[in-house]
Structures are given as structure tokens and as C-alpha cells.
Amino acid sequence: MSYSKKELMEAKRQIDATIYKLKATIKTFEKKEKPERYKSQITLANRRIQAFSIASDLIEQELTKLSRH
């Protein structure tokens, strides 16, 4: 599939915003009285951050290719 530069930029912006929110969520869970109770939520958020970071990097690579042409 082919995406426009505008679509890729918006997708990256949304992904980066989600990463930011997930990091804030992790901080919130870690500040709780018993953070060990939230271990599974923290693990899930970290895995999502990793997945979204990969997606963001791939979009960045695609944007770089588009700007070369």
C-alpha cells in the first residue's frame, strides 16, 4: 500500500502521542502504594511502547524515503 506524506506524518504524530500517554501511565502505576499489584499492566504498557516505537521508526524511514524523491 502507498500512503501520502501527510497520512504518514499524521500516523506518526498519533503513535508518538500514544507512546507519551503510555509512559505517563507507567509512571502513574509505579507511584501507586503497591506498584507490584500493577505489574501486568506495566508489562503490557511497556510492550505496547516497544511495538509503537517500532511502528514510529518504520514510518520515519518511509518519510525519509519520500523526501529523497
mmCIF file as gemmi writes it, N, C-alpha and C atoms, coordinates in Angstrom:
data_model
loop_
_atom_site.group_PDB
_atom_site.id
_atom_site.type_symbol
_atom_site.label_atom_id
_atom_site.label_alt_id
_atom_site.label_comp_id
_atom_site.label_asym_id
_atom_site.label_entity_id
_atom_site.label_seq_id
_atom_site.pdbx_PDB_ins_code
_atom_site.Cartn_x
_atom_site.Cartn_y
_atom_site.Cartn_z
_atom_site.occupancy
_atom_site.B_iso_or_equiv
_atom_site.pdbx_formal_charge
_atom_site.auth_seq_id
_atom_site.auth_asym_id
_atom_site.pdbx_PDB_model_num
ATOM 1 N N . MET Axp A 1 ? 0.824 -1.19 0 1 0 ? 1 A 1
ATOM 2 C CA . MET Axp A 1 ? 0 0 0 1 0 ? 1 A 1
ATOM 3 C C . MET Axp A 1 ? 0.862 1.245 0 1 0 ? 1 A 1
ATOM 4 N N . SER Axp A 2 ? 0.315 2.266 -0.567 1 0 ? 2 A 1
ATOM 5 C CA . SER Axp A 2 ? 1.032 3.522 -0.648 1 0 ? 2 A 1
ATOM 6 C C . SER Axp A 2 ? 0.277 4.581 0.148 1 0 ? 2 A 1
ATOM 7 N N . TYR Axp A 3 ? 1.025 5.317 0.942 1 0 ? 3 A 1
ATOM 8 C CA . TYR Axp A 3 ? 0.425 6.35 1.772 1 0 ? 3 A 1
ATOM 9 C C . TYR Axp A 3 ? 1.045 7.703 1.422 1 0 ? 3 A 1
ATOM 10 N N . SER Axp A 4 ? 0.278 8.746 1.565 1 0 ? 4 A 1
ATOM 11 C CA . SER Axp A 4 ? 0.804 10.076 1.304 1 0 ? 4 A 1
ATOM 12 C C . SER Axp A 4 ? 1.688 10.513 2.471 1 0 ? 4 A 1
ATOM 13 N N . LYS Axp A 5 ? 2.503 11.495 2.192 1 0 ? 5 A 1
ATOM 14 C CA . LYS Axp A 5 ? 3.365 12.044 3.236 1 0 ? 5 A 1
ATOM 15 C C . LYS Axp A 5 ? 2.513 12.57 4.388 1 0 ? 5 A 1
ATOM 16 N N . LYS Axp A 6 ? 1.415 13.22 4.048 1 0 ? 6 A 1
ATOM 17 C CA . LYS Axp A 6 ? 0.518 13.767 5.069 1 0 ? 6 A 1
ATOM 18 C C . LYS Axp A 6 ? -0.058 12.655 5.955 1 0 ? 6 A 1
ATOM 19 N N . GLU Axp A 7 ? -0.474 11.554 5.337 1 0 ? 7 A 1
ATOM 20 C CA . GLU Axp A 7 ? -1.017 10.426 6.11 1 0 ? 7 A 1
ATOM 21 C C . GLU Axp A 7 ? 0.034 9.826 7.032 1 0 ? 7 A 1
ATOM 22 N N . LEU Axp A 8 ? 1.245 9.676 6.525 1 0 ? 8 A 1
ATOM 23 C CA . LEU Axp A 8 ? 2.324 9.122 7.344 1 0 ? 8 A 1
ATOM 24 C C . LEU Axp A 8 ? 2.675 10.045 8.502 1 0 ? 8 A 1
ATOM 25 N N . MET Axp A 9 ? 2.716 11.334 8.244 1 0 ? 9 A 1
ATOM 26 C CA . MET Axp A 9 ? 3.043 12.288 9.302 1 0 ? 9 A 1
ATOM 27 C C . MET Axp A 9 ? 1.977 12.268 10.4 1 0 ? 9 A 1
ATOM 28 N N . GLU Axp A 10 ? 0.715 12.189 10.012 1 0 ? 10 A 1
ATOM 29 C CA . GLU Axp A 10 ? -0.364 12.143 10.996 1 0 ? 10 A 1
ATOM 30 C C . GLU Axp A 10 ? -0.326 10.838 11.791 1 0 ? 10 A 1
ATOM 31 N N . ALA Axp A 11 ? -0.061 9.736 11.107 1 0 ? 11 A 1
ATOM 32 C CA . ALA Axp A 11 ? 0.04 8.449 11.797 1 0 ? 11 A 1
ATOM 33 C C . ALA Axp A 11 ? 1.176 8.486 12.822 1 0 ? 11 A 1
ATOM 34 N N . LYS Axp A 12 ? 2.316 9.038 12.428 1 0 ? 12 A 1
ATOM 35 C CA . LYS Axp A 12 ? 3.454 9.135 13.35 1 0 ? 12 A 1
ATOM 36 C C . LYS Axp A 12 ? 3.122 10.027 14.535 1 0 ? 12 A 1
ATOM 37 N N . ARG Axp A 13 ? 2.428 11.124 14.269 1 0 ? 13 A 1
ATOM 38 C CA . ARG Axp A 13 ? 2.041 12.029 15.357 1 0 ? 13 A 1
ATOM 39 C C . ARG Axp A 13 ? 1.131 11.313 16.357 1 0 ? 13 A 1
ATOM 40 N N . GLN Axp A 14 ? 0.188 10.554 15.847 1 0 ? 14 A 1
ATOM 41 C CA . GLN Axp A 14 ? -0.732 9.822 16.721 1 0 ? 14 A 1
ATOM 42 C C . GLN Axp A 14 ? -0.004 8.744 17.521 1 0 ? 14 A 1
ATOM 43 N N . ILE Axp A 15 ? 0.893 8.033 16.863 1 0 ? 15 A 1
ATOM 44 C CA . ILE Axp A 15 ? 1.663 6.986 17.542 1 0 ? 15 A 1
ATOM 45 C C . ILE Axp A 15 ? 2.544 7.593 18.625 1 0 ? 15 A 1
ATOM 46 N N . ASP Axp A 16 ? 3.227 8.682 18.309 1 0 ? 16 A 1
ATOM 47 C CA . ASP Axp A 16 ? 4.09 9.331 19.29 1 0 ? 16 A 1
ATOM 48 C C . ASP Axp A 16 ? 3.286 9.845 20.482 1 0 ? 16 A 1
ATOM 49 N N . ALA Axp A 17 ? 2.079 10.34 20.244 1 0 ? 17 A 1
ATOM 50 C CA . ALA Axp A 17 ? 1.215 10.79 21.338 1 0 ? 17 A 1
ATOM 51 C C . ALA Axp A 17 ? 0.804 9.611 22.217 1 0 ? 17 A 1
ATOM 52 N N . THR Axp A 18 ? 0.539 8.483 21.593 1 0 ? 18 A 1
ATOM 53 C CA . THR Axp A 18 ? 0.166 7.285 22.348 1 0 ? 18 A 1
ATOM 54 C C . THR Axp A 18 ? 1.334 6.798 23.199 1 0 ? 18 A 1
ATOM 55 N N . ILE Axp A 19 ? 2.539 6.823 22.648 1 0 ? 19 A 1
ATOM 56 C CA . ILE Axp A 19 ? 3.732 6.442 23.407 1 0 ? 19 A 1
ATOM 57 C C . ILE Axp A 19 ? 3.867 7.34 24.628 1 0 ? 19 A 1
ATOM 58 N N . TYR Axp A 20 ? 3.69 8.63 24.44 1 0 ? 20 A 1
ATOM 59 C CA . TYR Axp A 20 ? 3.797 9.586 25.545 1 0 ? 20 A 1
ATOM 60 C C . TYR Axp A 20 ? 2.777 9.249 26.647 1 0 ? 20 A 1
ATOM 61 N N . LYS Axp A 21 ? 1.546 8.955 26.244 1 0 ? 21 A 1
ATOM 62 C CA . LYS Axp A 21 ? 0.495 8.631 27.213 1 0 ? 21 A 1
ATOM 63 C C . LYS Axp A 21 ? 0.785 7.317 27.935 1 0 ? 21 A 1
ATOM 64 N N . LEU Axp A 22 ? 1.309 6.342 27.212 1 0 ? 22 A 1
ATOM 65 C CA . LEU Axp A 22 ? 1.657 5.07 27.845 1 0 ? 22 A 1
ATOM 66 C C . LEU Axp A 22 ? 2.771 5.246 28.877 1 0 ? 22 A 1
ATOM 67 N N . LYS Axp A 23 ? 3.75 6.074 28.558 1 0 ? 23 A 1
ATOM 68 C CA . LYS Axp A 23 ? 4.827 6.341 29.519 1 0 ? 23 A 1
ATOM 69 C C . LYS Axp A 23 ? 4.284 7.016 30.768 1 0 ? 23 A 1
ATOM 70 N N . ALA Axp A 24 ? 3.339 7.916 30.591 1 0 ? 24 A 1
ATOM 71 C CA . ALA Axp A 24 ? 2.709 8.575 31.74 1 0 ? 24 A 1
ATOM 72 C C . ALA Axp A 24 ? 1.918 7.567 32.569 1 0 ? 24 A 1
ATOM 73 N N . THR Axp A 25 ? 1.266 6.644 31.896 1 0 ? 25 A 1
ATOM 74 C CA . THR Axp A 25 ? 0.51 5.602 32.594 1 0 ? 25 A 1
ATOM 75 C C . THR Axp A 25 ? 1.432 4.745 33.439 1 0 ? 25 A 1
ATOM 76 N N . ILE Axp A 26 ? 2.576 4.377 32.888 1 0 ? 26 A 1
ATOM 77 C CA . ILE Axp A 26 ? 3.543 3.575 33.637 1 0 ? 26 A 1
ATOM 78 C C . ILE Axp A 26 ? 4.001 4.325 34.883 1 0 ? 26 A 1
ATOM 79 N N . LYS Axp A 27 ? 4.316 5.593 34.73 1 0 ? 27 A 1
ATOM 80 C CA . LYS Axp A 27 ? 4.74 6.398 35.882 1 0 ? 27 A 1
ATOM 81 C C . LYS Axp A 27 ? 3.662 6.413 36.958 1 0 ? 27 A 1
ATOM 82 N N . THR Axp A 28 ? 2.413 6.532 36.535 1 0 ? 28 A 1
ATOM 83 C CA . THR Axp A 28 ? 1.303 6.547 37.484 1 0 ? 28 A 1
ATOM 84 C C . THR Axp A 28 ? 1.231 5.224 38.243 1 0 ? 28 A 1
ATOM 85 N N . PHE Axp A 29 ? 1.304 4.117 37.525 1 0 ? 29 A 1
ATOM 86 C CA . PHE Axp A 29 ? 1.26 2.809 38.18 1 0 ? 29 A 1
ATOM 87 C C . PHE Axp A 29 ? 2.438 2.63 39.134 1 0 ? 29 A 1
ATOM 88 N N . GLU Axp A 30 ? 3.621 3.083 38.733 1 0 ? 30 A 1
ATOM 89 C CA . GLU Axp A 30 ? 4.81 2.917 39.567 1 0 ? 30 A 1
ATOM 90 C C . GLU Axp A 30 ? 4.755 3.758 40.832 1 0 ? 30 A 1
ATOM 91 N N . LYS Axp A 31 ? 3.967 4.83 40.833 1 0 ? 31 A 1
ATOM 92 C CA . LYS Axp A 31 ? 3.848 5.699 42.005 1 0 ? 31 A 1
ATOM 93 C C . LYS Axp A 31 ? 2.768 5.223 42.985 1 0 ? 31 A 1
ATOM 94 N N . LYS Axp A 32 ? 1.999 4.216 42.59 1 0 ? 32 A 1
ATOM 95 C CA . LYS Axp A 32 ? 0.95 3.692 43.458 1 0 ? 32 A 1
ATOM 96 C C . LYS Axp A 32 ? 1.558 3.104 44.718 1 0 ? 32 A 1
ATOM 97 N N . GLU Axp A 33 ? 0.715 2.975 45.74 1 0 ? 33 A 1
ATOM 98 C CA . GLU Axp A 33 ? 1.177 2.458 47.029 1 0 ? 33 A 1
ATOM 99 C C . GLU Axp A 33 ? 1.813 1.075 46.897 1 0 ? 33 A 1
ATOM 100 N N . LYS Axp A 34 ? 1.2 0.214 46.113 1 0 ? 34 A 1
ATOM 101 C CA . LYS Axp A 34 ? 1.747 -1.129 45.899 1 0 ? 34 A 1
ATOM 102 C C . LYS Axp A 34 ? 1.897 -1.37 44.396 1 0 ? 34 A 1
ATOM 103 N N . PRO Axp A 35 ? 2.968 -0.844 43.809 1 0 ? 35 A 1
ATOM 104 C CA . PRO Axp A 35 ? 3.121 -0.947 42.354 1 0 ? 35 A 1
ATOM 105 C C . PRO Axp A 35 ? 3.209 -2.387 41.849 1 0 ? 35 A 1
ATOM 106 N N . GLU Axp A 36 ? 3.619 -3.314 42.703 1 0 ? 36 A 1
ATOM 107 C CA . GLU Axp A 36 ? 3.704 -4.714 42.276 1 0 ? 36 A 1
ATOM 108 C C . GLU Axp A 36 ? 2.338 -5.278 41.88 1 0 ? 36 A 1
ATOM 109 N N . ARG Axp A 37 ? 1.27 -4.68 42.392 1 0 ? 37 A 1
ATOM 110 C CA . ARG Axp A 37 ? -0.087 -5.11 42.032 1 0 ? 37 A 1
ATOM 111 C C . ARG Axp A 37 ? -0.401 -4.779 40.572 1 0 ? 37 A 1
ATOM 112 N N . TYR Axp A 38 ? 0.356 -3.872 39.997 1 0 ? 38 A 1
ATOM 113 C CA . TYR Axp A 38 ? 0.11 -3.408 38.63 1 0 ? 38 A 1
ATOM 114 C C . TYR Axp A 38 ? 1.159 -3.926 37.646 1 0 ? 38 A 1
ATOM 115 N N . LYS Axp A 39 ? 1.862 -4.97 38.068 1 0 ? 39 A 1
ATOM 116 C CA . LYS Axp A 39 ? 2.957 -5.499 37.247 1 0 ? 39 A 1
ATOM 117 C C . LYS Axp A 39 ? 2.491 -5.876 35.847 1 0 ? 39 A 1
ATOM 118 N N . SER Axp A 40 ? 1.352 -6.543 35.727 1 0 ? 40 A 1
ATOM 119 C CA . SER Axp A 40 ? 0.891 -6.968 34.404 1 0 ? 40 A 1
ATOM 120 C C . SER Axp A 40 ? 0.52 -5.767 33.529 1 0 ? 40 A 1
ATOM 121 N N . GLN Axp A 41 ? -0.085 -4.742 34.12 1 0 ? 41 A 1
ATOM 122 C CA . GLN Axp A 41 ? -0.429 -3.533 33.353 1 0 ? 41 A 1
ATOM 123 C C . GLN Axp A 41 ? 0.834 -2.802 32.901 1 0 ? 41 A 1
ATOM 124 N N . ILE Axp A 42 ? 1.835 -2.751 33.772 1 0 ? 42 A 1
ATOM 125 C CA . ILE Axp A 42 ? 3.099 -2.103 33.441 1 0 ? 42 A 1
ATOM 126 C C . ILE Axp A 42 ? 3.796 -2.871 32.315 1 0 ? 42 A 1
ATOM 127 N N . THR Axp A 43 ? 3.799 -4.193 32.416 1 0 ? 43 A 1
ATOM 128 C CA . THR Axp A 43 ? 4.407 -5.021 31.369 1 0 ? 43 A 1
ATOM 129 C C . THR Axp A 43 ? 3.701 -4.809 30.036 1 0 ? 43 A 1
ATOM 130 N N . LEU Axp A 44 ? 2.379 -4.808 30.058 1 0 ? 44 A 1
ATOM 131 C CA . LEU Axp A 44 ? 1.609 -4.592 28.83 1 0 ? 44 A 1
ATOM 132 C C . LEU Axp A 44 ? 1.907 -3.222 28.23 1 0 ? 44 A 1
ATOM 133 N N . ALA Axp A 45 ? 1.949 -2.192 29.071 1 0 ? 45 A 1
ATOM 134 C CA . ALA Axp A 45 ? 2.244 -0.843 28.576 1 0 ? 45 A 1
ATOM 135 C C . ALA Axp A 45 ? 3.645 -0.784 27.967 1 0 ? 45 A 1
ATOM 136 N N . ASN Axp A 46 ? 4.616 -1.429 28.607 1 0 ? 46 A 1
ATOM 137 C CA . ASN Axp A 46 ? 5.984 -1.455 28.058 1 0 ? 46 A 1
ATOM 138 C C . ASN Axp A 46 ? 6.035 -2.173 26.715 1 0 ? 46 A 1
ATOM 139 N N . ARG Axp A 47 ? 5.291 -3.26 26.583 1 0 ? 47 A 1
ATOM 140 C CA . ARG Axp A 47 ? 5.252 -3.974 25.305 1 0 ? 47 A 1
ATOM 141 C C . ARG Axp A 47 ? 4.594 -3.129 24.22 1 0 ? 47 A 1
ATOM 142 N N . ARG Axp A 48 ? 3.568 -2.402 24.592 1 0 ? 48 A 1
ATOM 143 C CA . ARG Axp A 48 ? 2.915 -1.52 23.619 1 0 ? 48 A 1
ATOM 144 C C . ARG Axp A 48 ? 3.84 -0.384 23.212 1 0 ? 48 A 1
ATOM 145 N N . ILE Axp A 49 ? 4.578 0.157 24.167 1 0 ? 49 A 1
ATOM 146 C CA . ILE Axp A 49 ? 5.549 1.209 23.846 1 0 ? 49 A 1
ATOM 147 C C . ILE Axp A 49 ? 6.566 0.679 22.841 1 0 ? 49 A 1
ATOM 148 N N . GLN Axp A 50 ? 7.05 -0.536 23.071 1 0 ? 50 A 1
ATOM 149 C CA . GLN Axp A 50 ? 8.024 -1.124 22.157 1 0 ? 50 A 1
ATOM 150 C C . GLN Axp A 50 ? 7.426 -1.285 20.761 1 0 ? 50 A 1
ATOM 151 N N . ALA Axp A 51 ? 6.21 -1.799 20.683 1 0 ? 51 A 1
ATOM 152 C CA . ALA Axp A 51 ? 5.56 -2.007 19.379 1 0 ? 51 A 1
ATOM 153 C C . ALA Axp A 51 ? 5.31 -0.677 18.671 1 0 ? 51 A 1
ATOM 154 N N . PHE Axp A 52 ? 4.806 0.313 19.397 1 0 ? 52 A 1
ATOM 155 C CA . PHE Axp A 52 ? 4.539 1.61 18.787 1 0 ? 52 A 1
ATOM 156 C C . PHE Axp A 52 ? 5.843 2.308 18.391 1 0 ? 52 A 1
ATOM 157 N N . SER Axp A 53 ? 6.905 2.09 19.146 1 0 ? 53 A 1
ATOM 158 C CA . SER Axp A 53 ? 8.196 2.685 18.799 1 0 ? 53 A 1
ATOM 159 C C . SER Axp A 53 ? 8.713 2.119 17.483 1 0 ? 53 A 1
ATOM 160 N N . ILE Axp A 54 ? 8.531 0.817 17.294 1 0 ? 54 A 1
ATOM 161 C CA . ILE Axp A 54 ? 8.923 0.192 16.027 1 0 ? 54 A 1
ATOM 162 C C . ILE Axp A 54 ? 8.119 0.798 14.885 1 0 ? 54 A 1
ATOM 163 N N . ALA Axp A 55 ? 6.814 0.913 15.079 1 0 ? 55 A 1
ATOM 164 C CA . ALA Axp A 55 ? 5.954 1.498 14.041 1 0 ? 55 A 1
ATOM 165 C C . ALA Axp A 55 ? 6.381 2.927 13.719 1 0 ? 55 A 1
ATOM 166 N N . SER Axp A 56 ? 6.677 3.701 14.746 1 0 ? 56 A 1
ATOM 167 C CA . SER Axp A 56 ? 7.104 5.084 14.542 1 0 ? 56 A 1
ATOM 168 C C . SER Axp A 56 ? 8.407 5.142 13.756 1 0 ? 56 A 1
ATOM 169 N N . ASP Axp A 57 ? 9.347 4.264 14.098 1 0 ? 57 A 1
ATOM 170 C CA . ASP Axp A 57 ? 10.624 4.221 13.382 1 0 ? 57 A 1
ATOM 171 C C . ASP Axp A 57 ? 10.428 3.842 11.91 1 0 ? 57 A 1
ATOM 172 N N . LEU Axp A 58 ? 9.553 2.874 11.665 1 0 ? 58 A 1
ATOM 173 C CA . LEU Axp A 58 ? 9.296 2.459 10.279 1 0 ? 58 A 1
ATOM 174 C C . LEU Axp A 58 ? 8.64 3.578 9.475 1 0 ? 58 A 1
ATOM 175 N N . ILE Axp A 59 ? 7.732 4.303 10.096 1 0 ? 59 A 1
ATOM 176 C CA . ILE Axp A 59 ? 7.109 5.438 9.417 1 0 ? 59 A 1
ATOM 177 C C . ILE Axp A 59 ? 8.166 6.503 9.127 1 0 ? 59 A 1
ATOM 178 N N . GLU Axp A 60 ? 9.048 6.742 10.08 1 0 ? 60 A 1
ATOM 179 C CA . GLU Axp A 60 ? 10.123 7.72 9.88 1 0 ? 60 A 1
ATOM 180 C C . GLU Axp A 60 ? 11.006 7.319 8.706 1 0 ? 60 A 1
ATOM 181 N N . GLN Axp A 61 ? 11.308 6.041 8.593 1 0 ? 61 A 1
ATOM 182 C CA . GLN Axp A 61 ? 12.101 5.557 7.464 1 0 ? 61 A 1
ATOM 183 C C . GLN Axp A 61 ? 11.369 5.806 6.14 1 0 ? 61 A 1
ATOM 184 N N . GLU Axp A 62 ? 10.087 5.56 6.121 1 0 ? 62 A 1
ATOM 185 C CA . GLU Axp A 62 ? 9.287 5.777 4.911 1 0 ? 62 A 1
ATOM 186 C C . GLU Axp A 62 ? 9.242 7.261 4.549 1 0 ? 62 A 1
ATOM 187 N N . LEU Axp A 63 ? 9.107 8.125 5.567 1 0 ? 63 A 1
ATOM 188 C CA . LEU Axp A 63 ? 9.118 9.566 5.318 1 0 ? 63 A 1
ATOM 189 C C . LEU Axp A 63 ? 10.456 10.021 4.749 1 0 ? 63 A 1
ATOM 190 N N . THR Axp A 64 ? 11.538 9.43 5.235 1 0 ? 64 A 1
ATOM 191 C CA . THR Axp A 64 ? 12.863 9.753 4.726 1 0 ? 64 A 1
ATOM 192 C C . THR Axp A 64 ? 12.987 9.363 3.249 1 0 ? 64 A 1
ATOM 193 N N . LYS Axp A 65 ? 12.453 8.194 2.914 1 0 ? 65 A 1
ATOM 194 C CA . LYS Axp A 65 ? 12.469 7.743 1.505 1 0 ? 65 A 1
ATOM 195 C C . LYS Axp A 65 ? 11.68 8.724 0.622 1 0 ? 65 A 1
ATOM 196 N N . LEU Axp A 66 ? 10.519 9.149 1.12 1 0 ? 66 A 1
ATOM 197 C CA . LEU Axp A 66 ? 9.689 10.067 0.348 1 0 ? 66 A 1
ATOM 198 C C . LEU Axp A 66 ? 10.374 11.425 0.128 1 0 ? 66 A 1
ATOM 199 N N . SER Axp A 67 ? 11.106 11.878 1.13 1 0 ? 67 A 1
ATOM 200 C CA . SER Axp A 67 ? 11.739 13.188 0.999 1 0 ? 67 A 1
ATOM 201 C C . SER Axp A 67 ? 12.944 13.143 0.057 1 0 ? 67 A 1
ATOM 202 N N . ARG Axp A 68 ? 13.489 11.967 -0.196 1 0 ? 68 A 1
ATOM 203 C CA . ARG Axp A 68 ? 14.608 11.822 -1.137 1 0 ? 68 A 1
ATOM 204 C C . ARG Axp A 68 ? 14.144 11.913 -2.585 1 0 ? 68 A 1
ATOM 205 N N . HIS Axp A 69 ? 12.876 11.609 -2.815 1 0 ? 69 A 1
ATOM 206 C CA . HIS Axp A 69 ? 12.362 11.588 -4.197 1 0 ? 69 A 1
ATOM 207 C C . HIS Axp A 69 ? 11.863 12.939 -4.623 1 0 ? 69 A 1
